[in-house]
Amino acid sequence: MADPGAESQGWIDCHDPFGRDRSVSVLIERNRVLLVAPPGESAVLSATQTRRLHRLLDKAADSVAPTADHPET
């Protein structure tokens, strides 16, 4: 579970396998990037949504500095 103090970087609208509206969220928590998918479900993304998620994750990764406990690989 994400820390209540986690900073939201954004979200991508998507669907579950049954076509219901869902979203995938990207958070920053203590120098880590968290990808939060719909609970207990799959997230179905189009090619455009996948590219948006890529850019959002890239932006989040750039804002997280590597630490001694979690050096960048």
Backbone bond lengths (Angstrom), bond angles and torsions (degrees), N, CA, C in turn:
res aa  C-N    CA-C-N  psi(-1)  N-CA   C-N-CA  omega(-1)  CA-C   N-CA-C  phi
1 M - - - 1.455 - - 1.523 108.75 -
2 A 1.308 115.68 139.98 1.460 121.21 -179.12 1.520 110.62 -72.87
3 D 1.318 114.99 145.32 1.459 122.70 175.33 1.525 108.53 -62.97
4 P 1.356 117.71 136.31 1.459 118.92 178.11 1.531 112.28 -58.49
5 G 1.326 117.46 -21.05 1.451 121.41 178.91 1.525 113.16 -87.58
6 A 1.333 117.95 4.87 1.460 120.85 -179.76 1.526 109.82 -63.84
7 E 1.317 115.16 140.79 1.459 121.77 -177.95 1.526 109.83 -94.23
8 S 1.321 116.64 124.19 1.456 121.16 179.88 1.523 110.75 -73.62
9 Q 1.318 116.14 131.58 1.457 122.00 176.02 1.524 110.53 -100.09
10 G 1.327 116.09 -17.99 1.461 120.49 179.33 1.507 111.33 142.92
11 W 1.335 114.75 -174.69 1.450 120.71 179.53 1.516 109.13 -149.78
12 I 1.323 114.61 162.70 1.453 122.56 176.85 1.522 106.96 -122.68
13 D 1.330 116.55 125.17 1.461 119.72 174.12 1.514 108.59 -69.26
14 C 1.331 116.68 142.25 1.456 122.22 177.91 1.528 107.87 -153.48
15 H 1.309 116.70 -166.75 1.458 122.55 177.50 1.515 108.80 -132.74
16 D 1.328 115.79 161.41 1.456 119.51 170.31 1.533 107.18 -91.44
17 P 1.338 118.25 176.52 1.471 119.48 -177.69 1.534 114.13 -60.15
18 F 1.335 117.52 -16.21 1.463 121.20 -179.58 1.523 112.26 -97.27
19 G 1.344 117.33 5.72 1.451 121.57 177.25 1.516 115.17 85.84
20 R 1.333 117.11 6.19 1.468 119.81 179.24 1.523 109.79 -78.30
21 D 1.331 116.28 143.57 1.460 121.40 178.78 1.524 110.55 -64.75
22 R 1.323 115.77 131.14 1.459 123.92 177.47 1.521 107.85 -141.86
23 S 1.334 116.71 -179.06 1.461 120.66 174.02 1.518 109.43 -149.52
24 V 1.331 114.14 156.33 1.457 122.97 173.91 1.518 105.24 -114.59
25 S 1.335 116.90 126.89 1.464 121.54 -177.46 1.524 110.77 -106.83
26 V 1.321 115.23 150.63 1.463 122.19 175.22 1.525 106.87 -121.07
27 L 1.336 115.97 125.37 1.455 122.77 -178.97 1.518 109.85 -124.99
28 I 1.333 115.98 158.12 1.463 122.52 170.85 1.520 106.45 -113.77
29 E 1.327 115.98 127.64 1.457 121.47 179.80 1.521 108.58 -139.13
30 R 1.336 116.35 113.87 1.472 120.94 177.16 1.525 112.89 47.30
31 N 1.313 117.16 57.09 1.463 122.49 178.11 1.526 114.26 62.11
32 R 1.333 115.93 27.45 1.465 120.92 175.43 1.525 108.31 -129.80
33 V 1.317 115.43 150.03 1.464 121.32 175.36 1.523 107.42 -99.34
34 L 1.327 116.49 127.27 1.458 121.84 178.65 1.519 109.33 -110.31
35 L 1.306 117.06 130.48 1.452 123.22 174.27 1.519 106.58 -106.60
36 V 1.330 116.91 115.33 1.461 121.99 -175.22 1.521 108.64 -109.63
37 A 1.321 115.34 110.08 1.470 121.75 179.45 1.528 109.58 -92.74
38 P 1.341 117.18 168.20 1.463 118.97 176.77 1.536 110.17 -56.61
39 P 1.323 118.23 133.13 1.471 121.01 -176.70 1.527 112.52 -57.36
40 G 1.315 115.62 124.34 1.462 121.44 174.79 1.511 114.50 66.21
41 E 1.328 118.40 15.62 1.455 120.92 -176.72 1.520 111.03 -132.93
42 S 1.291 115.32 171.99 1.460 122.39 173.43 1.516 108.73 -97.37
43 A 1.311 115.96 151.83 1.457 121.60 175.29 1.520 107.55 -108.31
44 V 1.322 116.99 122.51 1.457 122.57 178.81 1.523 107.68 -100.66
45 L 1.344 115.52 118.72 1.460 121.17 -176.75 1.517 110.86 -118.73
46 S 1.321 116.00 143.06 1.462 121.15 172.70 1.531 107.99 -78.04
47 A 1.316 116.42 173.62 1.471 120.11 177.12 1.530 110.24 -61.32
48 T 1.323 117.04 -40.71 1.466 120.92 178.99 1.524 110.91 -64.34
49 Q 1.328 117.34 -44.05 1.468 120.76 178.73 1.521 110.62 -64.18
50 T 1.315 117.32 -36.10 1.464 121.42 178.37 1.522 110.38 -64.35
51 R 1.339 117.20 -42.27 1.468 120.35 177.63 1.528 110.92 -64.58
52 R 1.333 117.46 -39.12 1.469 120.66 176.93 1.522 110.78 -63.47
53 L 1.332 116.49 -42.11 1.468 120.24 178.42 1.528 109.77 -63.33
54 H 1.313 117.36 -41.36 1.461 121.22 177.44 1.526 111.00 -57.40
55 R 1.334 116.75 -48.00 1.468 120.32 -179.90 1.521 111.38 -63.74
56 L 1.336 116.63 -39.59 1.465 120.72 179.88 1.530 110.79 -65.97
57 L 1.330 117.49 -43.32 1.469 120.87 177.51 1.526 111.00 -65.51
58 D 1.317 116.84 -39.05 1.461 120.79 178.20 1.529 110.73 -61.99
59 K 1.315 116.40 -44.57 1.466 121.74 178.54 1.528 110.38 -62.30
60 A 1.329 116.83 -43.92 1.467 120.60 179.27 1.520 110.86 -64.04
61 A 1.325 117.33 -42.41 1.464 121.07 179.67 1.519 111.03 -63.05
62 D 1.333 116.95 -37.87 1.467 120.71 178.55 1.522 112.16 -65.49
63 S 1.335 116.96 -28.23 1.466 120.10 -177.45 1.525 112.81 -86.72
64 V 1.324 117.40 -6.72 1.469 121.94 -179.93 1.516 108.82 -102.76
65 A 1.309 115.89 119.36 1.466 120.47 178.59 1.532 109.51 -82.52
66 P 1.337 117.98 140.05 1.465 119.92 175.96 1.533 109.96 -64.68
67 T 1.336 115.87 146.32 1.459 121.93 178.11 1.521 109.53 -118.74
68 A 1.308 116.55 169.38 1.475 120.27 178.07 1.526 110.47 -63.67
69 D 1.353 117.81 -34.67 1.468 121.42 -179.69 1.532 111.64 -73.79
70 H 1.321 117.07 -31.71 1.451 122.12 -177.25 1.528 109.65 -132.65
71 P 1.348 117.76 70.24 1.460 119.05 -179.84 1.530 110.75 -64.40
72 E 1.315 115.22 150.43 1.464 120.17 179.18 1.507 108.98 -68.95
73 T 1.341 115.86 138.90 1.467 119.88 179.60 1.487 110.65 -108.11
